[in-house]
């Protein structure tokens, strides 16, 4: 068929997402310039998701795309197969998604931003809006052709939706300042009492509250304030899961006012790790890092995810990157110290923690972990002196009470240990998945093997999959010969093998 004459120079539209690019006209998907073969129906699913990044595309919507005109098929099986093949092409995983999130019983959502670029064709041809239907492989792509033409010829409709999710140059990944100078001042003061400064949660919360009183729409202050709600549990000041819900509400509220603030997504990653939703943490941490590769908090929570998933080498690599960027970022020192302790290198563990205490001598987290290193090394007297250095608020926290109960058990002071590990402290160990193992250790040292195994099952259900550490932890020596202990470790190995 002869091309119409007089058309203006046509363009190709290319959709870019992550390391991939899709040219809708040709249906070609490429990664780093290399073409990737994708089945037709999987390609149709991808185009539908790219048209609405960040939004749920329902299963019924995809059904109308894949099987138009009411074609009778085994819809669920067919759609699941198409999505599985698409994930295979993208190198994605349903268990740990980076590109396509499954919304149970509803549909799917594209997790990354999408940009649209235009490139001229090498030879003149008809304007895109006048492409003849006889030149398009309708019988091959069916409704996919209609979607592509909607995307390309109707760009004024489709692409503004895509661009809305793109992070433009005007966004500041460190967060937008308030128009109220005094509110900015309080925000800056609050930052002095968090990860790169002196650890003091009470003072940080007070400063964020003052900033928000002055400017309730101060997005980054709101998100950081929400994060301090989570820290009420992390620090052991509360054993109530209500703080998790308060934190999530405040963080999302802050991100609505400042959607480009990377720390907000890092805070969500931390929340998911502590609230039994560990599988969602990498998505939020990686989203933060895409916005801001310098975000050490996001990299720290990603490292924590890998650590508790049993990948200590990746955790170490990420925290070393953090210290190269910000040497005073004490959470990285904490993780490196813990990784050294778990490897039996108590001297390195002690040295990492002491480096923080040189400038923040009452850091409650670090003093607690230093005490644990001394306990593993058999220096119980030094462990007790270390705990005594904490501030009164930290000494009375549920975290410290649990560690002190373990120390009392190691000292053979059983009655005192049981009084210290009271019901409220036990509740804390149940609420904080990243601290549940202490309940295993306490019961194992006390010689309560069945209770210790029950706690180990609870820790694994909560997302602690450090099987190698379970096999070396000095406090767990009394339960290693138990058949259930070996079964639990085997289940972790099986889970990792299946997810890999």
Beta strands, then each sheet from edge to edge (+ up, - down):
strand 1: 11-17
strand 2: 20-23
strand 3: 28-31
strand 4: 34-36
strand 5: 56-58
strand 6: 100-103
strand 7: 107-110
strand 8: 115-120
sheet 1: 4+ 3- 2+ 1- 8+
sheet 2: 5+ 7- 6+
end
